[in-house]
C-alpha cells in the first residue's frame, strides 16, 4: 500500500490548523515535503512528526479559579456564570472574600504560585484565569499550572517568556519587518555601556525594564547628568516589581500616540485582530482614559497596524487574547513597543465596539475550541471611551491615597467595572484602581457626553480620588477634539484647586457635631451668638458657624468629616490646640528659614539621599518612598542645610509623618 500524498490545505484541514501553520512547519524542516510539478506535497505518514505541535484539545472548563483581586475578578465571574462555569475566588488573609464567586479561599498572597495551585486543587478546579497583574505574565506560573494538570487560560509559557523579555521582543519585531524605536537592547548592562548607547541614540532617552510591563519602572533621562539617577531608580523598581533589573534604552519619541491592537489566536493557529485602542491619555506612563476606535485612525492604517500585530504575535506561537502596543506618529508611521500577554485593563472598550466578549473568547480558546469566525466577520460599531477611577490625590501630585470607602454612588447608563463596595479599606499594598467607567455611543461625541454625565453622577467619600480630575480632563479642548498625545497630560495647565465654600465648611462642622456626644457646649453653643466651632482643613483653620450645609454630601469616621467638594473627598476636623513642638516648627517655617518635609502618602522609605549637616539645593530629592510598587521622591523646597533626618531606610511611614528638616 502506497503512502497517500496530501496538499498543504488538506493537511491543514485534517489537523485543524491554518495553511500558514503547515507552511511554517515545512519551512522549519519539521514536516518533510516533496515537490511534484512545482507543487508541495506531503505524505500522510509524516504527519506524526508534528503531532506534538498540535496536541488534543483540553476538556471543556467546568470549574475556574480566578487568581486575582478587585474588579477583574467580577469581570471574569460575570462571563463564567453566563457560560455555566463554577468560579473560585481567592483572597489575602486580611481581606474580605470577593463578591459573586461560588467559593472563596484564603491564600498567603497573590504572588504565591504554590498556594494558588493548591487552592485550585482543593476546590476541584480544572482551570486558572490569572486576570492581569500579579502572576498573569509569569511564564513559570503558566508552566506550573499546566504541569499540575490544570488548564491555563492564557498564552503558552514560551510565548509569555518570548514577549516578556522586551529586548528579545524588539528583536522579534525587527526579524519580521516591524519597525521599532531606535534603541539599545544588548546584554551588557554596565553604566558605561548604557551611557555610550544613550549618547549614540541622542537625548531624551526612555529607560524601560527589560522584563517589565504596564509602565512600571519606566524613566526618562533628558540629559547625560540625569542618566545615572534615572538608571538607578529604574533598576530598583524593576528589581522589586519583576525580580530583574535589566533595562533597555529607547530614544524618547515625543508627541506620538500610544495605540494598541487587540489580537486573538486559537490553538489551531487562526488569528484575528479586533481593532485598535488609543491609550495616549497617560500620566507617568499609567493610562487614564482609553478609547476605541482611535479618533484619527483610518481604515488603511488600522489594516496595517492589525497585520503587524498579528505578525509579531504569530512569530512566538501565540494563543489566547493579547495586545500589541505601538507608538504612532502624525504621519502614520508606527513603531512596535511591546506585547502584553494577558487580558488588558481597557479591554471593555474593544468589547463595546465589536460586540465580542473577550473573556469568553479566552475561556473557549483555553478549552480547545476553534474560532468559528474569520477576520472578515469582525465589525466595529460606534465609539467607546473608558475612564479609570484611581485612589490618588491630584492636589498632591497624584500620589496614592488610602483610607476607607465610606460612601459610594455609581452612575447609571454606562458600563461599570469595580470590585469595591462601601466600607472597604484602600491600602498602599495594591494598584490604586478602584473602578472603570465605560461609555458607548453612536459617535465619539455621544460617548464623551455619556461619560461626562456618568462621572458627574459618581460619588466617592472617605478616600481621595482622581474623579474631579477626570471631570476636568474630559472638558479640555485637546480631549474633546481627540488630539491627545502621550505627553499631553504632562503639558496641560495644572488642575485648579477646589473651591472651599462656606457650605463645605459648614457641612463638615455640622456632620461632626451630629456624630459627636450630645453636649451643647461640645456642639459649639455660645451665649447670645450663633453656634460655632473651630475647624481645620489641611493647614487652614477657621471659625465655622453651624448653619445650612448647602446640600453637601458628607461621611464621618474617627472624628474626620469627608465632604464632597467638586467631586473630591476632602477632610475636615475640629481644630485642636497645637503642641509646643508643632508651634515652634510652624513659627520657624513661617519665618521663611526652614522647611519640614513630610510623607505625602503611606509607604516604605527605600532611600535617604542626605545626612544631617549636608548642604542641599532647592528641589533636591532627600527621601524616596515606595508605595504601590512605585517610587516617589520627596524634595526640599529650599536650598540650605539638613538639620534633622527623622527616618531610615526600610521604615514604614504614614501620610504626614516628618521625614527631614532643612534650614536655609
C-alpha positions as semicolon CSV with decimal commas, in nm:
position;residue;x (nm);y (nm);z (nm)
1;X;0,000;0,000;0,000
2;X;0,148;0,330;-0,110
3;X;0,170;0,627;0,124
4;X;-0,103;0,884;0,046
5;X;0,018;1,232;-0,051
6;X;-0,164;1,545;0,063
7;X;-0,163;1,914;-0,027
8;X;-0,084;2,170;0,247
9;X;-0,453;2,264;0,257
10;X;-0,559;1,902;0,306
11;X;-0,308;1,868;0,592
12;X;-0,439;2,190;0,748
13;X;-0,797;2,063;0,734
14;X;-0,704;1,724;0,875
15;X;-0,507;1,869;1,168
16;X;-0,745;2,164;1,209
17;X;-0,472;2,428;1,169
18;X;-0,413;2,705;0,920
19;X;-0,236;2,657;0,586
20;X;0,013;2,913;0,710
21;X;0,097;2,688;1,006
22;X;0,162;2,396;0,772
23;X;0,384;2,615;0,554
24;X;0,580;2,721;0,864
25;X;0,633;2,354;0,960
26;X;0,765;2,284;0,612
27;X;0,994;2,590;0,617
28;X;1,127;2,493;0,961
29;X;1,200;2,138;0,842
30;X;0,965;1,983;1,097
31;X;0,736;1,846;0,827
32;X;0,908;1,666;0,534
33;X;0,777;1,770;0,193
34;X;0,841;1,699;-0,173
35;X;0,765;1,892;-0,489
36;X;0,556;1,736;-0,766
37;X;0,537;1,950;-1,077
38;X;0,635;2,256;-0,873
39;X;0,367;2,194;-0,610
40;X;0,434;2,099;-0,246
41;X;0,313;1,753;-0,144
42;X;0,328;1,588;0,199
43;X;0,295;1,224;0,296
44;X;0,029;1,120;0,546
45;X;0,284;0,907;0,732
46;X;0,495;1,218;0,806
47;X;0,218;1,394;0,997
48;X;0,326;1,225;1,318
49;X;0,632;1,450;1,321
50;X;0,414;1,748;1,409
51;X;0,155;1,571;1,623
52;X;0,321;1,703;1,939
53;X;0,291;2,055;1,798
54;X;-0,085;2,015;1,791
55;X;-0,195;1,811;2,093
56;X;-0,551;1,705;2,160
57;X;-0,762;1,991;2,297
58;X;-0,814;2,003;2,672
59;X;-1,156;1,919;2,813
60;X;-1,414;2,196;2,847
61;X;-1,369;2,410;3,157
62;X;-1,613;2,327;3,437
63;X;-1,462;2,500;3,742
64;X;-1,243;2,810;3,714
65;X;-1,018;2,963;3,979
66;X;-0,952;3,336;3,930
67;X;-0,606;3,414;4,068
68;X;-0,657;3,784;4,126
69;X;-0,846;4,050;4,321
70;X;-1,063;4,355;4,258
71;X;-1,266;4,442;3,951
72;X;-1,112;4,184;3,718
73;X;-1,250;3,904;3,937
74;X;-1,603;4,039;3,894
75;X;-1,545;4,073;3,521
76;X;-1,439;3,710;3,477
77;X;-1,714;3,584;3,710
78;X;-1,981;3,755;3,501
79;X;-1,878;3,574;3,183
80;X;-1,806;3,240;3,355
81;X;-2,152;3,240;3,514
82;X;-2,312;3,303;3,174
83;X;-2,119;3,008;3,033
84;X;-2,223;2,781;3,320
85;X;-1,874;2,763;3,473
86;X;-1,834;2,738;3,851
87;X;-1,599;3,004;3,990
88;X;-1,347;3,000;4,273
89;X;-1,206;3,320;4,422
90;X;-0,904;3,375;4,645
91;X;-0,821;3,646;4,893
92;X;-0,543;3,750;5,129
93;X;-0,599;3,660;5,496
94;X;-0,679;4,020;5,592
95;X;-0,918;4,083;5,301
96;X;-1,284;4,000;5,257
97;X;-1,386;3,733;5,010
98;X;-1,457;3,857;4,657
99;X;-1,820;3,905;4,561
100;X;-2,004;3,675;4,323
101;X;-1,781;3,366;4,330
102;X;-1,922;3,023;4,416
103;X;-1,640;2,955;4,663
104;X;-1,368;3,177;4,812
105;X;-1,047;3,050;4,968
106;X;-0,781;3,239;5,167
107;X;-0,424;3,229;5,036
108;X;-0,095;3,364;5,168
109;X;-0,067;3,615;4,882
110;X;-0,144;3,678;4,518
111;X;0,218;3,611;4,418
112;X;0,230;3,271;4,591
113;X;0,206;3,037;4,293
114;X;0,215;2,719;4,502
115;X;-0,067;2,842;4,725
116;X;-0,283;2,931;4,426
117;X;-0,235;2,595;4,260
118;X;-0,302;2,420;4,593
119;X;-0,624;2,619;4,628
120;X;-0,728;2,518;4,276
121;X;-0,676;2,154;4,356
122;X;-0,857;2,182;4,689
123;X;-1,158;2,336;4,516
124;X;-1,154;2,076;4,238
125;X;-1,090;2,346;3,977
126;X;-0,976;2,239;3,635
127;X;-0,857;2,579;3,509
128;X;-0,695;2,902;3,631
129;X;-0,756;3,251;3,493
130;X;-0,480;3,492;3,605
131;X;-0,656;3,821;3,527
132;X;-0,393;4,091;3,488
133;X;-0,100;4,192;3,707
134;X;0,041;3,966;3,978
135;X;0,127;3,632;3,806
136;X;-0,058;3,690;3,479
137;X;0,262;3,733;3,275
138;X;0,482;3,495;3,471
139;X;0,586;3,209;3,241
140;X;0,695;2,991;3,533
141;X;0,347;3,015;3,683
142;X;0,181;2,936;3,349
143;X;0,403;2,631;3,312
144;X;0,338;2,521;3,672
145;X;-0,038;2,538;3,614
146;X;-0,008;2,313;3,309
147;X;0,230;2,075;3,487
148;X;-0,027;2,046;3,767
149;X;-0,276;1,910;3,515
150;X;-0,483;2,229;3,505
151;X;-0,589;2,438;3,208
152;X;-0,412;2,773;3,181
153;X;-0,639;3,048;3,049
154;X;-0,373;3,240;2,866
155;X;-0,091;3,206;2,615
156;X;0,175;2,933;2,631
157;X;0,457;2,989;2,876
158;X;0,703;3,006;2,587
159;X;0,510;3,294;2,426
160;X;0,489;3,480;2,758
161;X;0,865;3,443;2,803
162;X;0,941;3,548;2,446
163;X;0,736;3,868;2,470
164;X;0,813;3,930;2,837
165;X;1,177;3,989;2,755
166;X;1,140;4,333;2,596
167;X;1,484;4,314;2,439
168;X;1,405;3,983;2,273
169;X;1,061;4,114;2,171
170;X;1,225;4,407;1,991
171;X;1,448;4,166;1,802
172;X;1,146;3,951;1,709
173;X;0,969;4,253;1,565
174;X;1,276;4,353;1,364
175;X;1,310;3,999;1,228
176;X;0,954;4,023;1,094
177;X;0,999;4,366;0,935
178;X;0,806;4,555;1,202
179;X;0,978;4,882;1,289
180;X;1,096;4,959;1,642
181;X;1,206;5,287;1,801
182;X;1,586;5,326;1,776
183;X;1,732;5,187;2,096
184;X;1,973;4,961;2,280
185;X;1,869;4,608;2,383
186;X;2,206;4,441;2,432
187;X;2,319;4,207;2,707
188;X;2,584;4,441;2,851
189;X;2,421;4,637;3,134
190;X;2,707;4,829;3,294
191;X;2,671;5,205;3,334
192;X;2,944;5,282;3,083
193;X;2,784;5,078;2,806
194;X;2,443;5,229;2,870
195;X;2,584;5,583;2,882
196;X;2,760;5,528;2,549
197;X;2,442;5,387;2,396
198;X;2,241;5,686;2,520
199;X;2,492;5,928;2,372
200;X;2,476;5,747;2,040
201;X;2,093;5,744;2,034
202;X;2,057;6,106;2,144
203;X;1,866;6,253;2,435
204;X;1,599;6,244;2,571
205;X;1,621;5,873;2,648
206;X;1,344;5,640;2,770
207;X;1,462;5,371;3,014
208;X;1,241;5,059;3,020
209;X;1,273;4,744;3,234
210;X;1,355;4,456;3,005
211;X;1,132;4,216;3,198
212;X;0,854;4,459;3,282
213;X;0,530;4,598;3,155
214;X;0,239;4,819;3,245
215;X;0,454;5,130;3,258
216;X;0,625;5,029;3,582
217;X;0,989;5,124;3,616
218;X;1,000;5,350;3,312
219;X;1,212;5,662;3,348
220;X;1,313;5,949;3,122
221;X;1,663;6,097;3,118
222;X;1,666;6,429;2,934
223;X;2,041;6,482;2,951
224;X;2,357;6,290;3,048
225;X;2,359;6,432;3,404
226;X;2,018;6,276;3,474
227;X;2,106;5,932;3,337
228;X;2,280;5,780;3,646
229;X;1,997;5,875;3,883
230;X;1,720;5,760;3,645
231;X;1,903;5,436;3,569
232;X;1,937;5,357;3,940
233;X;1,571;5,436;4,000
234;X;1,454;5,223;3,706
235;X;1,669;4,930;3,816
236;X;1,538;4,944;4,174
237;X;1,176;4,948;4,069
238;X;1,230;4,679;3,805
239;X;1,405;4,456;4,057
240;X;1,122;4,488;4,308
241;X;0,841;4,453;4,056
242;X;0,990;4,191;3,821
243;X;1,291;4,042;4,006
244;X;1,504;4,150;3,709
245;X;1,693;4,480;3,692
246;X;1,793;4,465;3,323
247;X;1,686;4,764;3,114
248;X;1,662;4,867;2,753
249;X;1,706;5,218;2,618
250;X;1,496;5,385;2,351
251;X;1,505;5,731;2,207
252;X;1,207;5,913;2,354
253;X;0,952;5,961;2,077
254;X;0,780;6,279;2,194
255;X;0,441;6,383;2,060
256;X;0,347;6,031;1,949
257;X;0,022;5,846;2,016
258;X;0,000;5,520;2,210
259;X;-0,205;5,277;2,004
260;X;-0,252;4,911;2,086
261;X;-0,412;4,633;1,884
262;X;-0,622;4,356;2,041
263;X;-0,543;4,014;1,895
264;X;-0,694;3,669;1,941
265;X;-0,535;3,337;1,844
266;X;-0,690;2,996;1,888
267;X;-0,493;2,676;1,945
268;X;-0,536;2,581;1,579
269;X;-0,326;2,877;1,465
270;X;-0,605;3,108;1,348
271;X;-0,550;3,473;1,437
272;X;-0,766;3,783;1,413
273;X;-0,739;4,138;1,540
274;X;-1,025;4,335;1,695
275;X;-0,901;4,678;1,600
276;X;-0,713;4,940;1,797
277;X;-0,741;5,131;2,121
278;X;-0,597;5,478;2,166
279;X;-0,438;5,492;2,513
280;X;-0,247;5,817;2,472
281;X;-0,410;5,983;2,775
282;X;-0,139;5,878;3,021
283;X;0,021;6,021;3,330
284;X;0,364;5,888;3,429
285;X;0,318;5,602;3,180
286;X;-0,006;5,495;3,354
287;X;-0,320;5,501;3,140
288;X;-0,607;5,726;3,248
289;X;-0,853;5,732;2,955
290;X;-0,873;5,486;2,667
291;X;-1,095;5,473;2,362
292;X;-1,180;5,270;2,054
293;X;-1,157;5,324;1,769
294;X;-0,869;5,570;1,757
295;X;-1,028;5,909;1,676
296;X;-0,784;5,966;1,391
297;X;-0,709;5,609;1,269
298;X;-0,803;5,548;0,906
299;X;-0,917;5,214;0,769
300;X;-0,585;5,173;0,587
301;X;-0,381;5,245;0,899
302;X;-0,597;5,004;1,101
303;X;-0,527;4,728;0,850
304;X;-0,152;4,796;0,861
305;X;-0,145;4,801;1,243
306;X;-0,354;4,484;1,262
307;X;-0,130;4,299;1,015
308;X;0,183;4,399;1,207
309;X;0,030;4,294;1,540
310;X;-0,069;3,953;1,402
311;X;0,276;3,906;1,250
312;X;0,455;3,971;1,579
313;X;0,219;3,754;1,784
314;X;0,225;3,464;1,538
315;X;0,605;3,468;1,543
316;X;0,606;3,341;1,903
317;X;0,328;3,085;1,862
318;X;0,073;3,297;2,043
319;X;-0,257;3,155;2,171
320;X;-0,537;3,341;2,358
321;X;-0,604;3,715;2,388
322;X;-0,314;3,958;2,375
323;X;-0,232;4,318;2,296
324;X;0,046;4,456;2,077
325;X;0,143;4,816;2,156
326;X;0,272;5,071;1,908
327;X;0,380;5,435;1,906
328;X;0,228;5,616;1,608
329;X;0,337;5,948;1,461
330;X;0,109;6,204;1,297
331;X;0,218;6,095;0,951
332;X;0,106;5,736;1,014
333;X;0,448;5,585;1,081
334;X;0,435;5,334;1,366
335;X;0,686;5,151;1,587
336;X;0,646;4,832;1,792
337;X;0,669;4,891;2,167
338;X;0,582;4,569;2,347
339;X;0,324;4,292;2,372
340;X;0,106;4,238;2,677
341;X;0,046;3,864;2,702
342;X;-0,276;3,889;2,903
343;X;-0,617;4,047;2,919
344;X;-0,581;4,426;2,923
345;X;-0,745;4,651;3,180
346;X;-0,902;4,851;2,898
347;X;-1,046;4,555;2,705
348;X;-1,409;4,671;2,763
349;X;-1,385;4,948;2,502
350;X;-1,299;4,689;2,237
351;X;-1,587;4,469;2,353
352;X;-1,822;4,766;2,328
353;X;-1,742;4,844;1,963
354;X;-1,706;4,484;1,838
355;X;-1,980;4,313;2,039
356;X;-1,740;4,038;2,143
357;X;-1,686;3,902;2,493
358;X;-1,307;3,872;2,509
359;X;-1,312;3,678;2,837
360;X;-1,549;3,426;2,675
361;X;-1,306;3,404;2,383
362;X;-1,023;3,334;2,629
363;X;-1,218;3,058;2,800
364;X;-1,327;2,892;2,476
365;X;-0,975;2,906;2,333
366;X;-0,835;2,756;2,656
367;X;-1,096;2,482;2,626
368;X;-0,963;2,392;2,281
369;X;-1,242;2,539;2,070
370;X;-1,156;2,694;1,732
371;X;-1,281;3,043;1,650
372;X;-1,559;2,965;1,412
373;X;-1,517;3,313;1,260
374;X;-1,263;3,498;1,048
375;X;-1,120;3,849;1,023
376;X;-1,389;3,934;0,769
377;X;-1,654;3,868;1,034
378;X;-1,520;4,138;1,269
379;X;-1,730;4,454;1,257
380;X;-1,695;4,779;1,451
381;X;-1,991;4,986;1,565
382;X;-1,992;5,327;1,733
383;X;-1,734;5,462;1,977
384;X;-1,640;5,366;2,334
385;X;-1,440;5,556;2,597
386;X;-1,318;5,431;2,936
387;X;-1,212;5,638;3,236
388;X;-1,010;5,484;3,520
389;X;-1,105;5,592;3,871
390;X;-0,790;5,577;4,087
391;X;-0,734;5,623;4,461
392;X;-0,488;5,908;4,418
393;X;-0,470;6,274;4,507
394;X;-0,437;6,516;4,210
395;X;-0,375;6,804;4,451
396;X;-0,067;6,624;4,588
397;X;0,096;6,529;4,259
398;X;-0,132;6,228;4,204
399;X;0,024;6,039;4,491
400;X;-0,157;5,722;4,604
401;X;-0,437;5,779;4,854
402;X;-0,554;5,549;5,131
403;X;-0,847;5,531;5,369
404;X;-1,188;5,367;5,392
405;X;-1,462;5,393;5,130
406;X;-1,733;5,542;5,347
407;X;-1,983;5,621;5,074
408;X;-2,010;5,518;4,710
409;X;-2,263;5,614;4,444
410;X;-2,223;5,473;4,097
411;X;-2,383;5,609;3,779
412;X;-2,645;5,451;3,555
413;X;-2,639;5,423;3,178
414;X;-2,275;5,319;3,139
415;X;-2,080;5,000;3,197
416;X;-1,919;4,985;3,539
417;X;-1,632;4,753;3,636
418;X;-1,543;4,757;4,005
419;X;-1,453;4,522;4,287
420;X;-1,504;4,759;4,580
421;X;-1,802;4,836;4,800
422;X;-1,880;5,072;5,085
423;X;-1,671;5,000;5,393
424;X;-1,375;4,854;5,206
425;X;-1,030;4,977;5,311
426;X;-0,794;5,113;5,044
427;X;-0,430;5,043;5,128
428;X;-0,099;5,114;4,959
429;X;-0,031;4,743;4,901
430;X;-0,206;4,714;4,566
431;X;-0,274;4,901;4,245
432;X;-0,488;5,211;4,318
433;X;-0,754;5,131;4,054
434;X;-1,100;5,143;4,214
435;X;-1,328;5,127;3,912
436;X;-1,362;5,173;3,538
437;X;-1,649;5,360;3,372
438;X;-1,711;5,275;3,005
439;X;-1,947;5,475;2,784
440;X;-2,055;5,370;2,435
441;X;-2,224;5,592;2,181
442;X;-2,307;5,613;1,814
443;X;-2,034;5,875;1,776
444;X;-1,735;5,985;1,979
445;X;-1,925;6,298;2,079
446;X;-2,209;6,084;2,215
447;X;-1,970;5,859;2,410
448;X;-1,791;6,157;2,563
449;X;-2,119;6,317;2,668
450;X;-2,236;5,997;2,834
451;X;-1,907;5,953;3,016
452;X;-1,914;6,313;3,142
453;X;-2,265;6,261;3,274
454;X;-2,162;5,936;3,444
455;X;-1,866;6,100;3,615
456;X;-2,091;6,381;3,738
457;X;-2,318;6,119;3,898
458;X;-2,033;5,934;4,070
459;X;-1,959;5,990;4,439
460;X;-1,669;5,859;4,648
461;X;-1,622;5,968;5,010
462;X;-1,352;5,861;5,253
463;X;-1,064;5,830;5,005
464;X;-0,925;6,092;4,770
465;X;-0,958;6,000;4,402
466;X;-0,894;6,141;4,056
467;X;-1,270;6,183;3,995
468;X;-1,253;6,563;3,993
469;X;-0,952;6,548;3,758
470;X;-1,139;6,317;3,517
471;X;-1,435;6,556;3,504
472;X;-1,195;6,840;3,426
473;X;-0,992;6,640;3,173
474;X;-1,289;6,538;2,960
475;X;-1,378;6,906;2,918
476;X;-1,033;7,008;2,794
477;X;-1,030;7,103;2,422
478;X;-0,745;6,863;2,345
479;X;-0,950;6,571;2,481
480;X;-1,272;6,692;2,325
481;X;-1,103;6,717;1,984
482;X;-0,926;6,378;2,003
483;X;-0,578;6,533;1,987
484;X;-0,421;6,374;2,296
485;X;-0,059;6,251;2,269
486;X;0,144;6,052;2,523
487;X;0,288;6,372;2,673
488;X;-0,030;6,583;2,660
489;X;-0,139;6,532;3,021
490;X;0,201;6,640;3,149
491;X;0,180;6,959;2,941
492;X;-0,174;7,061;3,040
493;X;-0,215;7,351;3,282
494;X;-0,249;7,235;3,643
495;X;-0,589;7,135;3,773
496;X;-0,729;7,438;3,960
497;X;-0,774;7,373;4,334
498;X;-1,127;7,303;4,455
499;X;-1,324;7,600;4,584
500;X;-1,380;7,562;4,958
501;X;-1,717;7,728;5,005
502;X;-1,876;7,821;5,335
503;X;-2,122;7,541;5,266
504;X;-1,842;7,281;5,262
505;X;-1,701;7,408;5,593
506;X;-2,046;7,418;5,747
507;X;-2,131;7,069;5,620
508;X;-1,818;6,927;5,782
509;X;-1,881;7,108;6,111
510;X;-2,248;7,008;6,127
511;X;-2,169;6,644;6,048
512;X;-1,902;6,629;6,318
513;X;-2,134;6,781;6,576
514;X;-2,410;6,536;6,489
515;X;-2,166;6,245;6,513
516;X;-2,021;6,366;6,847
517;X;-2,159;6,344;7,202
518;X;-2,487;6,514;7,284
519;X;-2,328;6,811;7,463
520;X;-2,443;7,174;7,391
521;X;-2,100;7,313;7,480
522;X;-1,918;7,050;7,276
523;X;-2,156;7,140;6,991
524;X;-2,025;7,493;6,969
525;X;-2,302;7,665;7,165
526;X;-2,225;8,022;7,279
527;X;-2,448;8,264;7,466
528;X;-2,614;8,535;7,251
529;X;-2,436;8,418;6,935
530;X;-2,486;8,159;6,660
531;X;-2,331;7,821;6,749
532;X;-1,982;7,787;6,603
533;X;-1,675;7,565;6,621
534;X;-1,314;7,600;6,508
535;X;-1,240;7,372;6,212
536;X;-0,931;7,261;6,025
537;X;-0,872;7,152;5,666
538;X;-0,508;7,085;5,589
539;X;-0,311;7,383;5,715
540;X;-0,612;7,616;5,716
541;X;-0,817;7,685;6,027
542;X;-1,127;7,899;6,070
543;X;-1,426;7,955;6,294
544;X;-1,733;7,799;6,136
545;X;-2,089;7,884;6,231
546;X;-2,319;7,585;6,233
547;X;-2,573;7,660;5,968
548;X;-2,705;7,533;5,637
549;X;-2,455;7,284;5,490
550;X;-2,584;7,368;5,143
551;X;-2,666;7,011;5,038
552;X;-2,307;6,889;5,052
553;X;-2,252;6,512;5,072
554;X;-2,070;6,416;5,393
555;X;-1,947;6,099;5,566
556;X;-1,783;6,088;5,910
557;X;-1,532;5,843;6,055
558;X;-1,294;5,871;6,352
559;X;-1,354;6,240;6,408
560;X;-1,300;6,338;6,044
561;X;-1,573;6,468;5,814
562;X;-1,521;6,374;5,449
563;X;-1,702;6,630;5,235
564;X;-1,762;6,608;4,860
565;X;-1,619;6,924;4,702
566;X;-1,648;6,929;4,322
567;X;-1,601;6,551;4,311
568;X;-1,312;6,531;4,559
569;X;-1,341;6,385;4,909
570;X;-1,185;6,649;5,137
571;X;-1,116;6,605;5,509
572;X;-1,236;6,844;5,779
573;X;-1,178;6,807;6,152
574;X;-1,216;7,004;6,473
575;X;-0,908;7,220;6,530
576;X;-0,705;7,129;6,837
577;X;-0,452;7,344;7,018
578;X;-0,103;7,280;6,872
579;X;0,167;7,109;7,075
580;X;0,477;7,311;7,171
581;X;0,683;7,124;6,909
582;X;0,428;7,194;6,635
583;X;0,406;7,560;6,734
584;X;0,784;7,602;6,717
585;X;0,805;7,428;6,378
586;X;0,514;7,632;6,244
587;X;0,674;7,958;6,355
588;X;1,009;7,864;6,204
589;X;0,851;7,768;5,874
590;X;0,659;8,094;5,852
591;X;0,978;8,284;5,923
592;X;1,093;8,155;5,585
593;X;1,411;7,999;5,720
594;X;1,326;7,629;5,730
595;X;1,119;7,355;5,576
596;X;0,974;7,040;5,728
597;X;0,945;6,757;5,476
598;X;0,656;6,521;5,548
599;X;0,542;6,195;5,390
600;X;0,286;6,269;5,116
601;X;0,135;5,920;5,147
602;X;0,183;5,594;5,339
603;X;0,473;5,382;5,223
604;X;0,820;5,244;5,289
605;X;1,138;5,450;5,287
606;X;1,373;5,297;5,030
607;X;1,639;5,568;5,012
608;X;1,766;5,860;5,220
609;X;1,973;6,089;4,996
610;X;2,121;6,329;5,252
611;X;2,255;6,316;5,607
612;X;2,233;6,570;5,885
613;X;2,468;6,861;5,820
614;X;2,468;6,810;5,441
615;X;2,421;7,105;5,208
616;X;2,133;7,064;4,962
617;X;1,992;7,252;4,664
618;X;1,628;7,352;4,612
619;X;1,422;7,071;4,454
620;X;1,682;6,811;4,552
621;X;1,537;6,472;4,647
622;X;1,610;6,389;5,011
623;X;1,392;6,085;5,074
624;X;1,243;5,826;4,836
625;X;0,927;5,642;4,939
626;X;0,785;5,332;4,774
627;X;0,408;5,292;4,759
628;X;0,212;5,056;4,537
629;X;0,541;4,935;4,383
630;X;0,625;5,282;4,254
631;X;0,885;5,530;4,375
632;X;0,804;5,881;4,492
633;X;1,082;6,131;4,565
634;X;1,028;6,392;4,838
635;X;1,221;6,708;4,757
636;X;1,324;7,009;4,961
637;X;1,156;7,336;4,856
638;X;1,460;7,543;4,952
639;X;1,838;7,531;4,947
640;X;2,017;7,503;5,278
641;X;2,143;7,255;5,536
642;X;1,978;6,936;5,652
643;X;1,926;6,989;6,026
644;X;1,733;6,671;6,104
645;X;1,665;6,333;5,938
646;X;1,374;6,156;6,106
647;X;1,362;5,830;5,905
648;X;1,585;5,548;5,789
649;X;1,578;5,301;5,500
650;X;1,317;5,031;5,548
651;X;1,099;5,235;5,781
652;X;0,722;5,244;5,724
653;X;0,572;5,592;5,731
654;X;0,220;5,729;5,729
655;X;0,093;6,033;5,546
656;X;0,206;6,345;5,732
657;X;0,496;6,182;5,917
658;X;0,806;6,400;5,948
659;X;1,086;6,287;5,716
660;X;1,350;6,559;5,741
661;X;1,407;6,927;5,815
662;X;1,610;7,180;5,618
663;X;1,724;7,527;5,727
664;X;1,828;7,799;5,485
